[in-house]
Amino acid sequence: MSLLDLLPLNENEIELVTTVVRQWCEDHRVLIESGRGRVAMTTAVGLVISGEHSPEGLAEALGCMRIEQYKRPID
């Protein structure tokens, strides 16, 4: 995650995004610093900028992300 991702957000929105993304990462056993974690963070920031401000709505939207699409194929 880059701090630049969070620049357009106010303090409450930053707290919302980081809390929901941390929980999403924990639920999916994904490091927040990983590529998948960054995609979740970027997605969450975009959702908040577009008007989603409820933790439940944000978590539901992230829950729809297909984690498999980000996994590397097993060699």
N, CA, C and O atoms as a GROMACS GRO file, in nm:
protein
  300
    1MET      N    1   0.084  -0.117   0.000
    1MET     CA    2   0.000   0.000   0.000
    1MET      C    3   0.088   0.123   0.000
    1MET      O    4   0.189   0.129   0.070
    2SER      N    5   0.049   0.218  -0.078
    2SER     CA    6   0.120   0.345  -0.084
    2SER      C    7   0.037   0.452  -0.014
    2SER      O    8  -0.086   0.452  -0.022
    3LEU      N    9   0.104   0.541   0.053
    3LEU     CA   10   0.032   0.653   0.114
    3LEU      C   11  -0.038   0.738   0.010
    3LEU      O   12  -0.137   0.804   0.040
    4LEU      N   13   0.014   0.738  -0.112
    4LEU     CA   14  -0.050   0.813  -0.220
    4LEU      C   15  -0.191   0.763  -0.247
    4LEU      O   16  -0.277   0.840  -0.290
    5ASP      N   17  -0.215   0.634  -0.223
    5ASP     CA   18  -0.349   0.578  -0.243
    5ASP      C   19  -0.450   0.643  -0.150
    5ASP      O   20  -0.568   0.655  -0.183
    6LEU      N   21  -0.404   0.686  -0.034
    6LEU     CA   22  -0.495   0.736   0.068
    6LEU      C   23  -0.510   0.888   0.067
    6LEU      O   24  -0.593   0.942   0.140
    7LEU      N   25  -0.433   0.959  -0.015
    7LEU     CA   26  -0.436   1.105  -0.017
    7LEU      C   27  -0.574   1.166  -0.038
    7LEU      O   28  -0.607   1.265   0.028
    8PRO      N   29  -0.656   1.112  -0.127
    8PRO     CA   30  -0.786   1.177  -0.150
    8PRO      C   31  -0.886   1.156  -0.036
    8PRO      O   32  -0.996   1.212  -0.041
    9LEU      N   33  -0.852   1.079   0.066
    9LEU     CA   34  -0.946   1.044   0.171
    9LEU      C   35  -0.924   1.128   0.297
    9LEU      O   36  -0.813   1.172   0.326
   10ASN      N   37  -1.033   1.151   0.370
   10ASN     CA   38  -1.019   1.219   0.500
   10ASN      C   39  -0.984   1.114   0.606
   10ASN      O   40  -0.978   0.994   0.576
   11GLU      N   41  -0.962   1.158   0.728
   11GLU     CA   42  -0.918   1.069   0.835
   11GLU      C   43  -1.016   0.954   0.861
   11GLU      O   44  -0.974   0.839   0.878
   12ASN      N   45  -1.145   0.984   0.864
   12ASN     CA   46  -1.245   0.879   0.887
   12ASN      C   47  -1.249   0.777   0.774
   12ASN      O   48  -1.264   0.657   0.798
   13GLU      N   49  -1.235   0.824   0.652
   13GLU     CA   50  -1.235   0.734   0.536
   13GLU      C   51  -1.112   0.646   0.535
   13GLU      O   52  -1.120   0.528   0.500
   14ILE      N   53  -0.997   0.702   0.575
   14ILE     CA   54  -0.874   0.622   0.583
   14ILE      C   55  -0.891   0.510   0.685
   14ILE      O   56  -0.853   0.396   0.660
   15GLU      N   57  -0.948   0.544   0.800
   15GLU     CA   58  -0.973   0.444   0.904
   15GLU      C   59  -1.066   0.334   0.853
   15GLU      O   60  -1.042   0.215   0.876
   16LEU      N   61  -1.172   0.374   0.784
   16LEU     CA   62  -1.268   0.278   0.727
   16LEU      C   63  -1.198   0.184   0.630
   16LEU      O   64  -1.210   0.062   0.641
   17VAL      N   65  -1.126   0.240   0.536
   17VAL     CA   66  -1.058   0.160   0.433
   17VAL      C   67  -0.957   0.065   0.495
   17VAL      O   68  -0.956  -0.054   0.464
   18THR      N   69  -0.872   0.115   0.582
   18THR     CA   70  -0.768   0.029   0.638
   18THR      C   71  -0.827  -0.082   0.725
   18THR      O   72  -0.777  -0.195   0.724
   19THR      N   73  -0.932  -0.051   0.799
   19THR     CA   74  -0.995  -0.153   0.883
   19THR      C   75  -1.057  -0.263   0.799
   19THR      O   76  -1.037  -0.382   0.826
   20VAL      N   77  -1.131  -0.225   0.697
   20VAL     CA   78  -1.200  -0.324   0.614
   20VAL      C   79  -1.099  -0.405   0.532
   20VAL      O   80  -1.114  -0.526   0.520
   21VAL      N   81  -0.997  -0.340   0.478
   21VAL     CA   82  -0.898  -0.413   0.398
   21VAL      C   83  -0.815  -0.505   0.486
   21VAL      O   84  -0.783  -0.617   0.445
   22ARG      N   85  -0.779  -0.461   0.605
   22ARG     CA   86  -0.706  -0.551   0.696
   22ARG      C   87  -0.787  -0.676   0.726
   22ARG      O   88  -0.734  -0.786   0.727
   23GLN      N   89  -0.916  -0.658   0.750
   23GLN     CA   90  -1.002  -0.773   0.780
   23GLN      C   91  -1.013  -0.864   0.658
   23GLN      O   92  -1.007  -0.987   0.671
   24TRP      N   93  -1.028  -0.805   0.539
   24TRP     CA   94  -1.036  -0.883   0.415
   24TRP      C   95  -0.908  -0.964   0.398
   24TRP      O   96  -0.912  -1.083   0.366
   25CYS      N   97  -0.794  -0.899   0.419
   25CYS     CA   98  -0.666  -0.969   0.405
   25CYS      C   99  -0.653  -1.082   0.506
   25CYS      O  100  -0.606  -1.191   0.472
   26GLU      N  101  -0.694  -1.058   0.628
   26GLU     CA  102  -0.689  -1.162   0.730
   26GLU      C  103  -0.779  -1.279   0.692
   26GLU      O  104  -0.739  -1.395   0.703
   27ASP      N  105  -0.901  -1.249   0.648
   27ASP     CA  106  -0.996  -1.354   0.611
   27ASP      C  107  -0.946  -1.439   0.495
   27ASP      O  108  -0.974  -1.559   0.488
   28HIS      N  109  -0.871  -1.377   0.403
   28HIS     CA  110  -0.823  -1.448   0.285
   28HIS      C  111  -0.676  -1.490   0.296
   28HIS      O  112  -0.617  -1.539   0.200
   29ARG      N  113  -0.619  -1.469   0.414
   29ARG     CA  114  -0.478  -1.505   0.438
   29ARG      C  115  -0.386  -1.443   0.334
   29ARG      O  116  -0.303  -1.509   0.273
   30VAL      N  117  -0.405  -1.312   0.318
   30VAL     CA  118  -0.328  -1.234   0.220
   30VAL      C  119  -0.254  -1.125   0.296
   30VAL      O  120  -0.312  -1.059   0.382
   31LEU      N  121  -0.126  -1.107   0.266
   31LEU     CA  122  -0.053  -0.996   0.326
   31LEU      C  123  -0.101  -0.865   0.264
   31LEU      O  124  -0.120  -0.856   0.143
   32ILE      N  125  -0.121  -0.765   0.346
   32ILE     CA  126  -0.170  -0.637   0.296
   32ILE      C  127  -0.067  -0.573   0.202
   32ILE      O  128  -0.103  -0.494   0.115
   33GLU      N  129   0.060  -0.607   0.221
   33GLU     CA  130   0.167  -0.552   0.136
   33GLU      C  131   0.182  -0.628   0.005
   33GLU      O  132   0.259  -0.586  -0.082
   34SER      N  133   0.110  -0.738  -0.010
   34SER     CA  134   0.121  -0.819  -0.132
   34SER      C  135   0.045  -0.755  -0.247
   34SER      O  136  -0.026  -0.656  -0.229
   35GLY      N  137   0.061  -0.810  -0.363
   35GLY     CA  138  -0.012  -0.762  -0.480
   35GLY      C  139  -0.162  -0.768  -0.460
   35GLY      O  140  -0.234  -0.674  -0.495
   36ARG      N  141  -0.210  -0.878  -0.405
   36ARG     CA  142  -0.354  -0.892  -0.379
   36ARG      C  143  -0.402  -0.792  -0.275
   36ARG      O  144  -0.512  -0.738  -0.286
   37GLY      N  145  -0.319  -0.768  -0.173
   37GLY     CA  146  -0.353  -0.670  -0.071
   37GLY      C  147  -0.361  -0.529  -0.130
   37GLY      O  148  -0.449  -0.451  -0.095
   38ARG      N  149  -0.267  -0.498  -0.221
   38ARG     CA  150  -0.269  -0.367  -0.286
   38ARG      C  151  -0.391  -0.351  -0.375
   38ARG      O  152  -0.450  -0.243  -0.382
   39VAL      N  153  -0.431  -0.458  -0.443
   39VAL     CA  154  -0.552  -0.452  -0.527
   39VAL      C  155  -0.673  -0.427  -0.438
   39VAL      O  156  -0.760  -0.347  -0.473
   40ALA      N  157  -0.681  -0.495  -0.325
   40ALA     CA  158  -0.793  -0.475  -0.232
   40ALA      C  159  -0.795  -0.331  -0.182
   40ALA      O  160  -0.901  -0.270  -0.173
   41MET      N  161  -0.677  -0.277  -0.148
   41MET     CA  162  -0.669  -0.140  -0.099
   41MET      C  163  -0.711  -0.041  -0.207
   41MET      O  164  -0.789   0.051  -0.180
   42THR      N  165  -0.661  -0.059  -0.326
   42THR     CA  166  -0.696   0.031  -0.437
   42THR      C  167  -0.846   0.025  -0.466
   42THR      O  168  -0.910   0.127  -0.491
   43THR      N  169  -0.900  -0.095  -0.464
   43THR     CA  170  -1.044  -0.114  -0.487
   43THR      C  171  -1.125  -0.044  -0.379
   43THR      O  172  -1.222   0.026  -0.409
   44ALA      N  173  -1.084  -0.062  -0.254
   44ALA     CA  174  -1.156   0.000  -0.143
   44ALA      C  175  -1.150   0.152  -0.149
   44ALA      O  176  -1.250   0.220  -0.126
   45VAL      N  177  -1.033   0.206  -0.181
   45VAL     CA  178  -1.020   0.352  -0.194
   45VAL      C  179  -1.113   0.402  -0.303
   45VAL      O  180  -1.183   0.502  -0.285
   46GLY      N  181  -1.113   0.334  -0.418
   46GLY     CA  182  -1.201   0.374  -0.527
   46GLY      C  183  -1.348   0.370  -0.488
   46GLY      O  184  -1.425   0.459  -0.526
   47LEU      N  185  -1.387   0.270  -0.413
   47LEU     CA  186  -1.526   0.259  -0.368
   47LEU      C  187  -1.564   0.372  -0.274
   47LEU      O  188  -1.673   0.428  -0.284
   48VAL      N  189  -1.473   0.407  -0.184
   48VAL     CA  190  -1.501   0.516  -0.090
   48VAL      C  191  -1.508   0.649  -0.166
   48VAL      O  192  -1.596   0.731  -0.139
   49ILE      N  193  -1.417   0.670  -0.259
   49ILE     CA  194  -1.420   0.794  -0.338
   49ILE      C  195  -1.550   0.804  -0.416
   49ILE      O  196  -1.604   0.913  -0.435
   50SER      N  197  -1.601   0.689  -0.462
   50SER     CA  198  -1.726   0.691  -0.541
   50SER      C  199  -1.851   0.696  -0.453
   50SER      O  200  -1.962   0.698  -0.506
   51GLY      N  201  -1.834   0.697  -0.319
   51GLY     CA  202  -1.949   0.720  -0.233
   51GLY      C  203  -1.984   0.611  -0.134
   51GLY      O  204  -2.078   0.629  -0.056
   52GLU      N  205  -1.914   0.500  -0.134
   52GLU     CA  206  -1.943   0.392  -0.038
   52GLU      C  207  -1.879   0.428   0.096
   52GLU      O  208  -1.756   0.437   0.105
   53HIS      N  209  -1.960   0.447   0.198
   53HIS     CA  210  -1.907   0.487   0.327
   53HIS      C  211  -1.949   0.397   0.442
   53HIS      O  212  -1.923   0.429   0.558
   54SER      N  213  -2.013   0.285   0.412
   54SER     CA  214  -2.049   0.194   0.521
   54SER      C  215  -1.950   0.078   0.524
   54SER      O  216  -1.912   0.026   0.419
   55PRO      N  217  -1.908   0.038   0.644
   55PRO     CA  218  -1.816  -0.075   0.653
   55PRO      C  219  -1.874  -0.202   0.592
   55PRO      O  220  -1.803  -0.279   0.528
   56GLU      N  221  -2.004  -0.223   0.612
   56GLU     CA  222  -2.069  -0.342   0.558
   56GLU      C  223  -2.070  -0.342   0.405
   56GLU      O  224  -2.042  -0.444   0.342
   57GLY      N  225  -2.101  -0.228   0.347
   57GLY     CA  226  -2.104  -0.218   0.201
   57GLY      C  227  -1.966  -0.236   0.140
   57GLY      O  228  -1.951  -0.302   0.037
   58LEU      N  229  -1.867  -0.178   0.205
   58LEU     CA  230  -1.730  -0.191   0.157
   58LEU      C  231  -1.681  -0.335   0.170
   58LEU      O  232  -1.619  -0.388   0.078
   59ALA      N  233  -1.710  -0.398   0.283
   59ALA     CA  234  -1.670  -0.538   0.304
   59ALA      C  235  -1.740  -0.629   0.204
   59ALA      O  236  -1.679  -0.722   0.152
   60GLU      N  237  -1.867  -0.602   0.177
   60GLU     CA  238  -1.941  -0.683   0.080
   60GLU      C  239  -1.882  -0.669  -0.060
   60GLU      O  240  -1.867  -0.768  -0.132
   61ALA      N  241  -1.848  -0.547  -0.097
   61ALA     CA  242  -1.788  -0.524  -0.229
   61ALA      C  243  -1.653  -0.595  -0.242
   61ALA      O  244  -1.624  -0.655  -0.345
   62LEU      N  245  -1.572  -0.588  -0.138
   62LEU     CA  246  -1.443  -0.657  -0.140
   62LEU      C  247  -1.463  -0.808  -0.138
   62LEU      O  248  -1.384  -0.882  -0.197
   63GLY      N  249  -1.568  -0.852  -0.070
   63GLY     CA  250  -1.597  -0.995  -0.062
   63GLY      C  251  -1.627  -1.056  -0.198
   63GLY      O  252  -1.613  -1.176  -0.218
   64CYS      N  253  -1.668  -0.973  -0.291
   64CYS     CA  254  -1.699  -1.020  -0.427
   64CYS      C  255  -1.574  -1.035  -0.512
   64CYS      O  256  -1.580  -1.091  -0.622
   65MET      N  257  -1.460  -0.985  -0.463
   65MET     CA  258  -1.336  -0.999  -0.540
   65MET      C  259  -1.300  -1.147  -0.548
   65MET      O  260  -1.304  -1.219  -0.449
   66ARG      N  261  -1.265  -1.189  -0.665
   66ARG     CA  262  -1.227  -1.330  -0.684
   66ARG      C  263  -1.080  -1.345  -0.652
   66ARG      O  264  -0.995  -1.306  -0.731
   67ILE      N  265  -1.052  -1.400  -0.537
   67ILE     CA  266  -0.914  -1.416  -0.491
   67ILE      C  267  -0.834  -1.506  -0.586
   67ILE      O  268  -0.714  -1.486  -0.602
   68GLU      N  269  -0.899  -1.603  -0.648
   68GLU     CA  270  -0.829  -1.696  -0.737
   68GLU      C  271  -0.765  -1.625  -0.855
   68GLU      O  272  -0.661  -1.669  -0.905
   69GLN      N  273  -0.824  -1.518  -0.901
   69GLN     CA  274  -0.770  -1.452  -1.018
   69GLN      C  275  -0.632  -1.391  -0.993
   69GLN      O  276  -0.560  -1.359  -1.088
   70TYR      N  277  -0.595  -1.376  -0.866
   70TYR     CA  278  -0.467  -1.315  -0.833
   70TYR      C  279  -0.361  -1.418  -0.796
   70TYR      O  280  -0.244  -1.384  -0.779
   71LYS      N  281  -0.401  -1.544  -0.782
   71LYS     CA  282  -0.306  -1.648  -0.743
   71LYS      C  283  -0.223  -1.690  -0.865
   71LYS      O  284  -0.271  -1.697  -0.978
   72ARG      N  285  -0.098  -1.715  -0.837
   72ARG     CA  286  -0.011  -1.766  -0.941
   72ARG      C  287  -0.039  -1.912  -0.964
   72ARG      O  288  -0.068  -1.984  -0.869
   73PRO      N  289  -0.031  -1.958  -1.090
   73PRO     CA  290  -0.050  -2.101  -1.113
   73PRO      C  291   0.062  -2.182  -1.048
   73PRO      O  292   0.176  -2.137  -1.040
   74ILE      N  293   0.028  -2.300  -1.003
   74ILE     CA  294   0.127  -2.388  -0.942
   74ILE      C  295   0.210  -2.451  -1.053
   74ILE      O  296   0.155  -2.508  -1.148
   75ASP      N  297   0.341  -2.441  -1.041
   75ASP     CA  298   0.431  -2.498  -1.143
   75ASP      C  299   0.454  -2.645  -1.119
   75ASP      O  300   0.527  -2.709  -1.195
   0.00000   0.00000   0.00000
